[in-house]
Amino acid sequence: MKKRKLKIYLTPTENRIVIQSLNNLRNAMLKENRDTGCIDELLLKVMCAPVKKV
């Protein structure tokens, strides 16, 4: 089965909000001693993604 890829386009402000939200979720999971591997991967993808200026 082929996985479907989706692209989303974020403004710089939206990009910052997504990064901050993921970082807050990661910090909460660290306080609970839970695995943050999936959040780390997603955070890196969002941080390295190109930002389209509108």
PDBQT receptor file of N, H, CA, C and O in Angstrom, charges set to zero:
ATOM      1  N   MET A   1       0.831  -1.176   0.000  1.00  0.00    +0.000 N 
ATOM      2  CA  MET A   1       0.000   0.000   0.000  1.00  0.00    +0.000 C 
ATOM      3  C   MET A   1       0.881   1.245   0.000  1.00  0.00    +0.000 C 
ATOM      4  O   MET A   1       1.789   1.370   0.822  1.00  0.00    +0.000 OA
ATOM      5  N   LYS A   2       0.615   2.146  -0.905  1.00  0.00    +0.000 N 
ATOM      6  H   LYS A   2      -0.122   2.044  -1.573  1.00  0.00    +0.000 HD
ATOM      7  CA  LYS A   2       1.411   3.359  -1.028  1.00  0.00    +0.000 C 
ATOM      8  C   LYS A   2       0.920   4.419  -0.045  1.00  0.00    +0.000 C 
ATOM      9  O   LYS A   2      -0.279   4.684   0.047  1.00  0.00    +0.000 OA
ATOM     10  N   LYS A   3       1.855   5.019   0.685  1.00  0.00    +0.000 N 
ATOM     11  H   LYS A   3       2.828   4.804   0.610  1.00  0.00    +0.000 HD
ATOM     12  CA  LYS A   3       1.486   6.069   1.621  1.00  0.00    +0.000 C 
ATOM     13  C   LYS A   3       1.263   7.370   0.868  1.00  0.00    +0.000 C 
ATOM     14  O   LYS A   3       2.011   7.717  -0.046  1.00  0.00    +0.000 OA
ATOM     15  N   ARG A   4       0.232   8.073   1.267  1.00  0.00    +0.000 N 
ATOM     16  H   ARG A   4      -0.376   7.791   2.010  1.00  0.00    +0.000 HD
ATOM     17  CA  ARG A   4      -0.079   9.352   0.664  1.00  0.00    +0.000 C 
ATOM     18  C   ARG A   4       0.685  10.456   1.374  1.00  0.00    +0.000 C 
ATOM     19  O   ARG A   4       0.703  10.505   2.604  1.00  0.00    +0.000 OA
ATOM     20  N   LYS A   5       1.316  11.342   0.614  1.00  0.00    +0.000 N 
ATOM     21  H   LYS A   5       1.301  11.303  -0.385  1.00  0.00    +0.000 HD
ATOM     22  CA  LYS A   5       2.020  12.469   1.201  1.00  0.00    +0.000 C 
ATOM     23  C   LYS A   5       1.171  13.718   1.041  1.00  0.00    +0.000 C 
ATOM     24  O   LYS A   5       0.572  13.960  -0.007  1.00  0.00    +0.000 OA
ATOM     25  N   LEU A   6       1.139  14.487   2.089  1.00  0.00    +0.000 N 
ATOM     26  H   LEU A   6       1.626  14.291   2.940  1.00  0.00    +0.000 HD
ATOM     27  CA  LEU A   6       0.403  15.740   2.070  1.00  0.00    +0.000 C 
ATOM     28  C   LEU A   6       1.374  16.887   2.266  1.00  0.00    +0.000 C 
ATOM     29  O   LEU A   6       2.338  16.769   3.022  1.00  0.00    +0.000 OA
ATOM     30  N   LYS A   7       1.124  17.981   1.597  1.00  0.00    +0.000 N 
ATOM     31  H   LYS A   7       0.341  18.077   0.983  1.00  0.00    +0.000 HD
ATOM     32  CA  LYS A   7       1.932  19.187   1.781  1.00  0.00    +0.000 C 
ATOM     33  C   LYS A   7       1.049  20.275   2.355  1.00  0.00    +0.000 C 
ATOM     34  O   LYS A   7      -0.081  20.484   1.913  1.00  0.00    +0.000 OA
ATOM     35  N   ILE A   8       1.581  20.956   3.337  1.00  0.00    +0.000 N 
ATOM     36  H   ILE A   8       2.499  20.786   3.696  1.00  0.00    +0.000 HD
ATOM     37  CA  ILE A   8       0.873  22.106   3.874  1.00  0.00    +0.000 C 
ATOM     38  C   ILE A   8       1.790  23.315   3.727  1.00  0.00    +0.000 C 
ATOM     39  O   ILE A   8       3.011  23.203   3.826  1.00  0.00    +0.000 OA
ATOM     40  N   TYR A   9       1.195  24.435   3.496  1.00  0.00    +0.000 N 
ATOM     41  H   TYR A   9       0.203  24.526   3.416  1.00  0.00    +0.000 HD
ATOM     42  CA  TYR A   9       1.947  25.669   3.343  1.00  0.00    +0.000 C 
ATOM     43  C   TYR A   9       1.617  26.575   4.515  1.00  0.00    +0.000 C 
ATOM     44  O   TYR A   9       0.456  26.897   4.766  1.00  0.00    +0.000 OA
ATOM     45  N   LEU A  10       2.667  26.983   5.232  1.00  0.00    +0.000 N 
ATOM     46  H   LEU A  10       3.610  26.722   5.028  1.00  0.00    +0.000 HD
ATOM     47  CA  LEU A  10       2.492  27.807   6.422  1.00  0.00    +0.000 C 
ATOM     48  C   LEU A  10       3.173  29.152   6.231  1.00  0.00    +0.000 C 
ATOM     49  O   LEU A  10       4.212  29.256   5.579  1.00  0.00    +0.000 OA
ATOM     50  N   THR A  11       2.574  30.166   6.805  1.00  0.00    +0.000 N 
ATOM     51  H   THR A  11       1.729  30.082   7.334  1.00  0.00    +0.000 HD
ATOM     52  CA  THR A  11       3.224  31.466   6.847  1.00  0.00    +0.000 C 
ATOM     53  C   THR A  11       4.279  31.402   7.946  1.00  0.00    +0.000 C 
ATOM     54  O   THR A  11       4.245  30.493   8.775  1.00  0.00    +0.000 OA
ATOM     55  N   PRO A  12       5.204  32.338   7.968  1.00  0.00    +0.000 N 
ATOM     56  CA  PRO A  12       6.218  32.316   9.040  1.00  0.00    +0.000 C 
ATOM     57  C   PRO A  12       5.606  32.330  10.442  1.00  0.00    +0.000 C 
ATOM     58  O   PRO A  12       6.125  31.682  11.352  1.00  0.00    +0.000 OA
ATOM     59  N   THR A  13       4.520  33.055  10.617  1.00  0.00    +0.000 N 
ATOM     60  H   THR A  13       4.099  33.581   9.878  1.00  0.00    +0.000 HD
ATOM     61  CA  THR A  13       3.867  33.103  11.931  1.00  0.00    +0.000 C 
ATOM     62  C   THR A  13       3.275  31.747  12.298  1.00  0.00    +0.000 C 
ATOM     63  O   THR A  13       3.433  31.285  13.428  1.00  0.00    +0.000 OA
ATOM     64  N   GLU A  14       2.599  31.114  11.357  1.00  0.00    +0.000 N 
ATOM     65  H   GLU A  14       2.470  31.490  10.439  1.00  0.00    +0.000 HD
ATOM     66  CA  GLU A  14       2.019  29.793  11.597  1.00  0.00    +0.000 C 
ATOM     67  C   GLU A  14       3.110  28.774  11.874  1.00  0.00    +0.000 C 
ATOM     68  O   GLU A  14       2.944  27.896  12.721  1.00  0.00    +0.000 OA
ATOM     69  N   ASN A  15       4.228  28.886  11.162  1.00  0.00    +0.000 N 
ATOM     70  H   ASN A  15       4.363  29.599  10.474  1.00  0.00    +0.000 HD
ATOM     71  CA  ASN A  15       5.353  27.972  11.363  1.00  0.00    +0.000 C 
ATOM     72  C   ASN A  15       5.889  28.091  12.791  1.00  0.00    +0.000 C 
ATOM     73  O   ASN A  15       6.170  27.083  13.439  1.00  0.00    +0.000 OA
ATOM     74  N   ARG A  16       6.028  29.321  13.277  1.00  0.00    +0.000 N 
ATOM     75  H   ARG A  16       5.800  30.140  12.751  1.00  0.00    +0.000 HD
ATOM     76  CA  ARG A  16       6.505  29.534  14.640  1.00  0.00    +0.000 C 
ATOM     77  C   ARG A  16       5.543  28.931  15.660  1.00  0.00    +0.000 C 
ATOM     78  O   ARG A  16       5.977  28.340  16.649  1.00  0.00    +0.000 OA
ATOM     79  N   ILE A  17       4.245  29.079  15.426  1.00  0.00    +0.000 N 
ATOM     80  H   ILE A  17       3.893  29.560  14.623  1.00  0.00    +0.000 HD
ATOM     81  CA  ILE A  17       3.240  28.546  16.347  1.00  0.00    +0.000 C 
ATOM     82  C   ILE A  17       3.315  27.019  16.397  1.00  0.00    +0.000 C 
ATOM     83  O   ILE A  17       3.234  26.429  17.474  1.00  0.00    +0.000 OA
ATOM     84  N   VAL A  18       3.470  26.384  15.244  1.00  0.00    +0.000 N 
ATOM     85  H   VAL A  18       3.536  26.863  14.369  1.00  0.00    +0.000 HD
ATOM     86  CA  VAL A  18       3.573  24.921  15.193  1.00  0.00    +0.000 C 
ATOM     87  C   VAL A  18       4.816  24.454  15.943  1.00  0.00    +0.000 C 
ATOM     88  O   VAL A  18       4.749  23.497  16.715  1.00  0.00    +0.000 OA
ATOM     89  N   ILE A  19       5.944  25.118  15.725  1.00  0.00    +0.000 N 
ATOM     90  H   ILE A  19       5.998  25.896  15.098  1.00  0.00    +0.000 HD
ATOM     91  CA  ILE A  19       7.187  24.737  16.403  1.00  0.00    +0.000 C 
ATOM     92  C   ILE A  19       7.054  24.902  17.913  1.00  0.00    +0.000 C 
ATOM     93  O   ILE A  19       7.469  24.024  18.669  1.00  0.00    +0.000 OA
ATOM     94  N   GLN A  20       6.479  26.018  18.360  1.00  0.00    +0.000 N 
ATOM     95  H   GLN A  20       6.142  26.731  17.746  1.00  0.00    +0.000 HD
ATOM     96  CA  GLN A  20       6.307  26.243  19.795  1.00  0.00    +0.000 C 
ATOM     97  C   GLN A  20       5.374  25.203  20.413  1.00  0.00    +0.000 C 
ATOM     98  O   GLN A  20       5.627  24.717  21.516  1.00  0.00    +0.000 OA
ATOM     99  N   SER A  21       4.302  24.864  19.708  1.00  0.00    +0.000 N 
ATOM    100  H   SER A  21       4.096  25.259  18.812  1.00  0.00    +0.000 HD
ATOM    101  CA  SER A  21       3.357  23.872  20.222  1.00  0.00    +0.000 C 
ATOM    102  C   SER A  21       3.997  22.493  20.346  1.00  0.00    +0.000 C 
ATOM    103  O   SER A  21       3.816  21.801  21.349  1.00  0.00    +0.000 OA
ATOM    104  N   LEU A  22       4.746  22.101  19.319  1.00  0.00    +0.000 N 
ATOM    105  H   LEU A  22       4.893  22.663  18.504  1.00  0.00    +0.000 HD
ATOM    106  CA  LEU A  22       5.428  20.808  19.372  1.00  0.00    +0.000 C 
ATOM    107  C   LEU A  22       6.469  20.782  20.484  1.00  0.00    +0.000 C 
ATOM    108  O   LEU A  22       6.639  19.764  21.154  1.00  0.00    +0.000 OA
ATOM    109  N   ASN A  23       7.161  21.893  20.680  1.00  0.00    +0.000 N 
ATOM    110  H   ASN A  23       7.023  22.720  20.136  1.00  0.00    +0.000 HD
ATOM    111  CA  ASN A  23       8.167  21.959  21.740  1.00  0.00    +0.000 C 
ATOM    112  C   ASN A  23       7.510  21.874  23.113  1.00  0.00    +0.000 C 
ATOM    113  O   ASN A  23       8.038  21.214  24.009  1.00  0.00    +0.000 OA
ATOM    114  N   ASN A  24       6.370  22.530  23.291  1.00  0.00    +0.000 N 
ATOM    115  H   ASN A  24       5.941  23.066  22.563  1.00  0.00    +0.000 HD
ATOM    116  CA  ASN A  24       5.641  22.436  24.564  1.00  0.00    +0.000 C 
ATOM    117  C   ASN A  24       5.166  21.004  24.820  1.00  0.00    +0.000 C 
ATOM    118  O   ASN A  24       5.250  20.515  25.946  1.00  0.00    +0.000 OA
ATOM    119  N   LEU A  25       4.670  20.337  23.782  1.00  0.00    +0.000 N 
ATOM    120  H   LEU A  25       4.601  20.735  22.867  1.00  0.00    +0.000 HD
ATOM    121  CA  LEU A  25       4.253  18.943  23.920  1.00  0.00    +0.000 C 
ATOM    122  C   LEU A  25       5.442  18.056  24.278  1.00  0.00    +0.000 C 
ATOM    123  O   LEU A  25       5.323  17.168  25.121  1.00  0.00    +0.000 OA
ATOM    124  N   ARG A  26       6.574  18.292  23.646  1.00  0.00    +0.000 N 
ATOM    125  H   ARG A  26       6.671  19.014  22.960  1.00  0.00    +0.000 HD
ATOM    126  CA  ARG A  26       7.782  17.514  23.926  1.00  0.00    +0.000 C 
ATOM    127  C   ARG A  26       8.218  17.703  25.379  1.00  0.00    +0.000 C 
ATOM    128  O   ARG A  26       8.565  16.735  26.056  1.00  0.00    +0.000 OA
ATOM    129  N   ASN A  27       8.199  18.953  25.859  1.00  0.00    +0.000 N 
ATOM    130  H   ASN A  27       7.917  19.739  25.309  1.00  0.00    +0.000 HD
ATOM    131  CA  ASN A  27       8.585  19.222  27.242  1.00  0.00    +0.000 C 
ATOM    132  C   ASN A  27       7.639  18.553  28.229  1.00  0.00    +0.000 C 
ATOM    133  O   ASN A  27       8.082  18.039  29.256  1.00  0.00    +0.000 OA
ATOM    134  N   ALA A  28       6.344  18.553  27.934  1.00  0.00    +0.000 N 
ATOM    135  H   ALA A  28       5.984  18.971  27.100  1.00  0.00    +0.000 HD
ATOM    136  CA  ALA A  28       5.374  17.894  28.813  1.00  0.00    +0.000 C 
ATOM    137  C   ALA A  28       5.627  16.393  28.854  1.00  0.00    +0.000 C 
ATOM    138  O   ALA A  28       5.541  15.772  29.913  1.00  0.00    +0.000 OA
ATOM    139  N   MET A  29       5.941  15.812  27.699  1.00  0.00    +0.000 N 
ATOM    140  H   MET A  29       6.011  16.316  26.838  1.00  0.00    +0.000 HD
ATOM    141  CA  MET A  29       6.221  14.374  27.656  1.00  0.00    +0.000 C 
ATOM    142  C   MET A  29       7.510  14.042  28.402  1.00  0.00    +0.000 C 
ATOM    143  O   MET A  29       7.600  12.995  29.044  1.00  0.00    +0.000 OA
ATOM    144  N   LEU A  30       8.505  14.919  28.323  1.00  0.00    +0.000 N 
ATOM    145  H   LEU A  30       8.432  15.769  27.801  1.00  0.00    +0.000 HD
ATOM    146  CA  LEU A  30       9.748  14.685  29.061  1.00  0.00    +0.000 C 
ATOM    147  C   LEU A  30       9.505  14.717  30.570  1.00  0.00    +0.000 C 
ATOM    148  O   LEU A  30      10.100  13.934  31.311  1.00  0.00    +0.000 OA
ATOM    149  N   LYS A  31       8.633  15.618  31.027  1.00  0.00    +0.000 N 
ATOM    150  H   LYS A  31       8.149  16.253  30.425  1.00  0.00    +0.000 HD
ATOM    151  CA  LYS A  31       8.317  15.682  32.459  1.00  0.00    +0.000 C 
ATOM    152  C   LYS A  31       7.648  14.401  32.941  1.00  0.00    +0.000 C 
ATOM    153  O   LYS A  31       7.811  14.004  34.095  1.00  0.00    +0.000 OA
ATOM    154  N   GLU A  32       6.891  13.754  32.050  1.00  0.00    +0.000 N 
ATOM    155  H   GLU A  32       6.758  14.077  31.112  1.00  0.00    +0.000 HD
ATOM    156  CA  GLU A  32       6.207  12.505  32.398  1.00  0.00    +0.000 C 
ATOM    157  C   GLU A  32       7.069  11.280  32.115  1.00  0.00    +0.000 C 
ATOM    158  O   GLU A  32       6.592  10.152  32.240  1.00  0.00    +0.000 OA
ATOM    159  N   ASN A  33       8.328  11.483  31.738  1.00  0.00    +0.000 N 
ATOM    160  H   ASN A  33       8.715  12.399  31.637  1.00  0.00    +0.000 HD
ATOM    161  CA  ASN A  33       9.259  10.408  31.410  1.00  0.00    +0.000 C 
ATOM    162  C   ASN A  33       8.733   9.506  30.297  1.00  0.00    +0.000 C 
ATOM    163  O   ASN A  33       8.892   8.286  30.357  1.00  0.00    +0.000 OA
ATOM    164  N   ARG A  34       8.103  10.105  29.275  1.00  0.00    +0.000 N 
ATOM    165  H   ARG A  34       7.973  11.096  29.226  1.00  0.00    +0.000 HD
ATOM    166  CA  ARG A  34       7.585   9.355  28.126  1.00  0.00    +0.000 C 
ATOM    167  C   ARG A  34       8.527   9.529  26.945  1.00  0.00    +0.000 C 
ATOM    168  O   ARG A  34       9.308  10.479  26.898  1.00  0.00    +0.000 OA
ATOM    169  N   ASP A  35       8.451   8.613  25.999  1.00  0.00    +0.000 N 
ATOM    170  H   ASP A  35       7.816   7.841  26.038  1.00  0.00    +0.000 HD
ATOM    171  CA  ASP A  35       9.292   8.649  24.815  1.00  0.00    +0.000 C 
ATOM    172  C   ASP A  35       8.875   9.817  23.915  1.00  0.00    +0.000 C 
ATOM    173  O   ASP A  35       7.688  10.018  23.660  1.00  0.00    +0.000 OA
ATOM    174  N   THR A  36       9.864  10.589  23.436  1.00  0.00    +0.000 N 
ATOM    175  H   THR A  36      10.828  10.426  23.643  1.00  0.00    +0.000 HD
ATOM    176  CA  THR A  36       9.580  11.749  22.596  1.00  0.00    +0.000 C 
ATOM    177  C   THR A  36      10.098  11.573  21.176  1.00  0.00    +0.000 C 
ATOM    178  O   THR A  36      10.224  12.552  20.440  1.00  0.00    +0.000 OA
ATOM    179  N   GLY A  37      10.398  10.352  20.784  1.00  0.00    +0.000 N 
ATOM    180  H   GLY A  37      10.296   9.557  21.382  1.00  0.00    +0.000 HD
ATOM    181  CA  GLY A  37      10.991  10.095  19.475  1.00  0.00    +0.000 C 
ATOM    182  C   GLY A  37      10.164  10.607  18.309  1.00  0.00    +0.000 C 
ATOM    183  O   GLY A  37      10.698  11.237  17.396  1.00  0.00    +0.000 OA
ATOM    184  N   CYS A  38       8.862  10.339  18.335  1.00  0.00    +0.000 N 
ATOM    185  H   CYS A  38       8.429   9.827  19.077  1.00  0.00    +0.000 HD
ATOM    186  CA  CYS A  38       8.008  10.756  17.217  1.00  0.00    +0.000 C 
ATOM    187  C   CYS A  38       7.875  12.277  17.172  1.00  0.00    +0.000 C 
ATOM    188  O   CYS A  38       7.835  12.862  16.090  1.00  0.00    +0.000 OA
ATOM    189  N   ILE A  39       7.807  12.919  18.337  1.00  0.00    +0.000 N 
ATOM    190  H   ILE A  39       7.840  12.444  19.216  1.00  0.00    +0.000 HD
ATOM    191  CA  ILE A  39       7.712  14.380  18.381  1.00  0.00    +0.000 C 
ATOM    192  C   ILE A  39       9.017  15.001  17.886  1.00  0.00    +0.000 C 
ATOM    193  O   ILE A  39       9.001  16.014  17.187  1.00  0.00    +0.000 OA
ATOM    194  N   ASP A  40      10.152  14.388  18.253  1.00  0.00    +0.000 N 
ATOM    195  H   ASP A  40      10.165  13.564  18.821  1.00  0.00    +0.000 HD
ATOM    196  CA  ASP A  40      11.449  14.899  17.803  1.00  0.00    +0.000 C 
ATOM    197  C   ASP A  40      11.560  14.870  16.284  1.00  0.00    +0.000 C 
ATOM    198  O   ASP A  40      12.030  15.829  15.672  1.00  0.00    +0.000 OA
ATOM    199  N   GLU A  41      11.124  13.766  15.679  1.00  0.00    +0.000 N 
ATOM    200  H   GLU A  41      10.741  12.988  16.177  1.00  0.00    +0.000 HD
ATOM    201  CA  GLU A  41      11.182  13.649  14.217  1.00  0.00    +0.000 C 
ATOM    202  C   GLU A  41      10.304  14.698  13.539  1.00  0.00    +0.000 C 
ATOM    203  O   GLU A  41      10.724  15.342  12.578  1.00  0.00    +0.000 OA
ATOM    204  N   LEU A  42       9.091  14.861  14.041  1.00  0.00    +0.000 N 
ATOM    205  H   LEU A  42       8.749  14.337  14.822  1.00  0.00    +0.000 HD
ATOM    206  CA  LEU A  42       8.173  15.833  13.464  1.00  0.00    +0.000 C 
ATOM    207  C   LEU A  42       8.684  17.254  13.649  1.00  0.00    +0.000 C 
ATOM    208  O   LEU A  42       8.557  18.083  12.748  1.00  0.00    +0.000 OA
ATOM    209  N   LEU A  43       9.251  17.536  14.796  1.00  0.00    +0.000 N 
ATOM    210  H   LEU A  43       9.353  16.862  15.528  1.00  0.00    +0.000 HD
ATOM    211  CA  LEU A  43       9.804  18.861  15.071  1.00  0.00    +0.000 C 
ATOM    212  C   LEU A  43      10.945  19.181  14.113  1.00  0.00    +0.000 C 
ATOM    213  O   LEU A  43      11.037  20.304  13.616  1.00  0.00    +0.000 OA
ATOM    214  N   LEU A  44      11.812  18.213  13.850  1.00  0.00    +0.000 N 
ATOM    215  H   LEU A  44      11.737  17.301  14.254  1.00  0.00    +0.000 HD
ATOM    216  CA  LEU A  44      12.902  18.428  12.903  1.00  0.00    +0.000 C 
ATOM    217  C   LEU A  44      12.382  18.669  11.489  1.00  0.00    +0.000 C 
ATOM    218  O   LEU A  44      12.910  19.517  10.769  1.00  0.00    +0.000 OA
ATOM    219  N   LYS A  45      11.354  17.930  11.091  1.00  0.00    +0.000 N 
ATOM    220  H   LYS A  45      10.926  17.242  11.676  1.00  0.00    +0.000 HD
ATOM    221  CA  LYS A  45      10.786  18.123   9.754  1.00  0.00    +0.000 C 
ATOM    222  C   LYS A  45      10.201  19.514   9.602  1.00  0.00    +0.000 C 
ATOM    223  O   LYS A  45      10.380  20.157   8.568  1.00  0.00    +0.000 OA
ATOM    224  N   VAL A  46       9.504  19.981  10.628  1.00  0.00    +0.000 N 
ATOM    225  H   VAL A  46       9.359  19.458  11.468  1.00  0.00    +0.000 HD
ATOM    226  CA  VAL A  46       8.894  21.311  10.563  1.00  0.00    +0.000 C 
ATOM    227  C   VAL A  46       9.966  22.392  10.570  1.00  0.00    +0.000 C 
ATOM    228  O   VAL A  46       9.855  23.382   9.847  1.00  0.00    +0.000 OA
ATOM    229  N   MET A  47      11.002  22.208  11.383  1.00  0.00    +0.000 N 
ATOM    230  H   MET A  47      11.092  21.404  11.971  1.00  0.00    +0.000 HD
ATOM    231  CA  MET A  47      12.055  23.215  11.471  1.00  0.00    +0.000 C 
ATOM    232  C   MET A  47      12.863  23.306  10.183  1.00  0.00    +0.000 C 
ATOM    233  O   MET A  47      13.328  24.390   9.829  1.00  0.00    +0.000 OA
ATOM    234  N   CYS A  48      13.039  22.208   9.482  1.00  0.00    +0.000 N 
ATOM    235  H   CYS A  48      12.662  21.327   9.769  1.00  0.00    +0.000 HD
ATOM    236  CA  CYS A  48      13.855  22.180   8.260  1.00  0.00    +0.000 C 
ATOM    237  C   CYS A  48      13.053  22.462   6.996  1.00  0.00    +0.000 C 
ATOM    238  O   CYS A  48      13.625  22.616   5.918  1.00  0.00    +0.000 OA
ATOM    239  N   ALA A  49      11.728  22.529   7.126  1.00  0.00    +0.000 N 
ATOM    240  H   ALA A  49      11.263  22.404   8.003  1.00  0.00    +0.000 HD
ATOM    241  CA  ALA A  49      10.887  22.750   5.948  1.00  0.00    +0.000 C 
ATOM    242  C   ALA A  49      11.006  24.197   5.475  1.00  0.00    +0.000 C 
ATOM    243  O   ALA A  49      11.124  25.113   6.288  1.00  0.00    +0.000 OA
ATOM    244  N   PRO A  50      10.975  24.398   4.154  1.00  0.00    +0.000 N 
ATOM    245  CA  PRO A  50      11.022  25.766   3.637  1.00  0.00    +0.000 C 
ATOM    246  C   PRO A  50       9.746  26.522   3.982  1.00  0.00    +0.000 C 
ATOM    247  O   PRO A  50       8.653  25.956   3.971  1.00  0.00    +0.000 OA
ATOM    248  N   VAL A  51       9.898  27.795   4.284  1.00  0.00    +0.000 N 
ATOM    249  H   VAL A  51      10.786  28.255   4.293  1.00  0.00    +0.000 HD
ATOM    250  CA  VAL A  51       8.760  28.640   4.626  1.00  0.00    +0.000 C 
ATOM    251  C   VAL A  51       8.450  29.501   3.418  1.00  0.00    +0.000 C 
ATOM    252  O   VAL A  51       9.326  30.176   2.876  1.00  0.00    +0.000 OA
ATOM    253  N   LYS A  52       7.196  29.468   3.004  1.00  0.00    +0.000 N 
ATOM    254  H   LYS A  52       6.485  28.919   3.444  1.00  0.00    +0.000 HD
ATOM    255  CA  LYS A  52       6.772  30.224   1.840  1.00  0.00    +0.000 C 
ATOM    256  C   LYS A  52       6.260  31.589   2.307  1.00  0.00    +0.000 C 
ATOM    257  O   LYS A  52       5.307  31.669   3.081  1.00  0.00    +0.000 OA
ATOM    258  N   LYS A  53       6.892  32.646   1.837  1.00  0.00    +0.000 N 
ATOM    259  H   LYS A  53       7.667  32.581   1.207  1.00  0.00    +0.000 HD
ATOM    260  CA  LYS A  53       6.471  33.996   2.212  1.00  0.00    +0.000 C 
ATOM    261  C   LYS A  53       5.288  34.411   1.369  1.00  0.00    +0.000 C 
ATOM    262  O   LYS A  53       5.324  34.348   0.140  1.00  0.00    +0.000 OA
ATOM    263  N   VAL A  54       4.240  34.835   2.049  1.00  0.00    +0.000 N 
ATOM    264  H   VAL A  54       4.211  34.885   3.047  1.00  0.00    +0.000 HD
ATOM    265  CA  VAL A  54       3.010  35.220   1.352  1.00  0.00    +0.000 C 
ATOM    266  C   VAL A  54       2.875  36.727   1.368  1.00  0.00    +0.000 C 
ATOM    267  O   VAL A  54       1.906  37.266   0.834  1.00  0.00    +0.000 OA
TER     268      VAL A  54
